[in-house]
Amino acid sequence: MRVDYKEDLDLDVDRLQNGWLPVAREWLADAIEALIPEPNALVLATVDADGRPSTRTVLCKGLDADGVVFYTNYDSDKGAQLQHTAYASLTFPWIGIERQLTIRGTAEKVSAEMTAEYFASRPRGSQLGAWASQQSRPISSRAALNDALDAVTAEFEGRDVPVPPHWGGFRVRPETVEFWQGRKSRLHNRIRLTVATGKVERLQP
């Protein structure tokens, strides 16, 4: 169960002198090219009202200078937690190419217009599922969930599915961005950029 990383590529602080985004996009492109499953998947960490952390995997649907965007049910556990404590940590676990990218920062809802544009691009089944599922709430059985989907399918038959009022996007605006790259003998590369100051520093692994 022990892997000695063999990647020969190196990452130095000079790579981040023009900001974090070019390298982040390069690494995402490398993950796509390497056929990493779900290369836009990231682990989202939030805290509840008592400060207890929760993690789950979501899909990145936007990566630009303003940060990372993902979509969810605002009434879900993660949605409620982000609205209570508007701070998150995100990690892209590209283990197949021996890299990770971690972004920490404040979270905010995206505009209704941005949500509507993305929702319209989703498959109809996913649109209906957003109406059928009261995400994170208990349900009596799988059959009950299927019944809820059947009900909304019938309700919207023959017309476009609107955006549910409880559904939309969050943007995490980065305060710090850390690039991790596996190296031999566990002497990994860790380079952290503080966005507000532009400070780039190498961290010990």
C-alpha positions, 0 to 999 in steps of 0.5 A: 500500500505504499507508492514511491512517486516517480514523476520527474517533472518539477514545480518551482515558485517561478511558475506562479509569478503570473498567478495561479490560474495558468498552472491550474488550467494546465494541470486540469488539461493534463488530467484530462489528457491522462484520462483521469476519471472525472478530472473535474471532480473535487473534494469540497470541505465545509463546516457545520454550525458547531465547527464540525467538518464535512467532505464530499465530492462535487464537480467543478463547472467553472474555473477562472480568475474569480475562482471555482464554481459548482452547483448544488441544492441550496437546502442540502447539507453543504448548501446550508453549511456554506450559507452559515459559514461562507468559507470552503476548501477544495481539493482536486485529487489528481493522484493518477498524475501525482498532483493535487490542487487545493483552493481555500477561500470565501464562498458566495452564490453565483447570479440567478442568470449564471445558474439559469444558463448552466441549468439549461445546459444539463440533460433533462434527466438531471434537471428533473432530478434536481426537482425530485430530490430533497438533497440530504433529507431522509427518505423512506425508500428508493421507491419513494424517490422514484415516485418523486421523479415520476411526479415531476416528470409528469408535471413538466411533460411537454415543457422546459424544466425551470430552475428549482428555487432551491438550486444554484451555484456557488463560487469559491473565491481563492484566498490561498492556492496550493499546488502539490506534486509527488516526488521521490522519498516523500519529498513532495513539491508544495507551492502556495500562493496567497492571492491578495498579496501575490506571495509565493512560497515553497512549503516543506512536505 
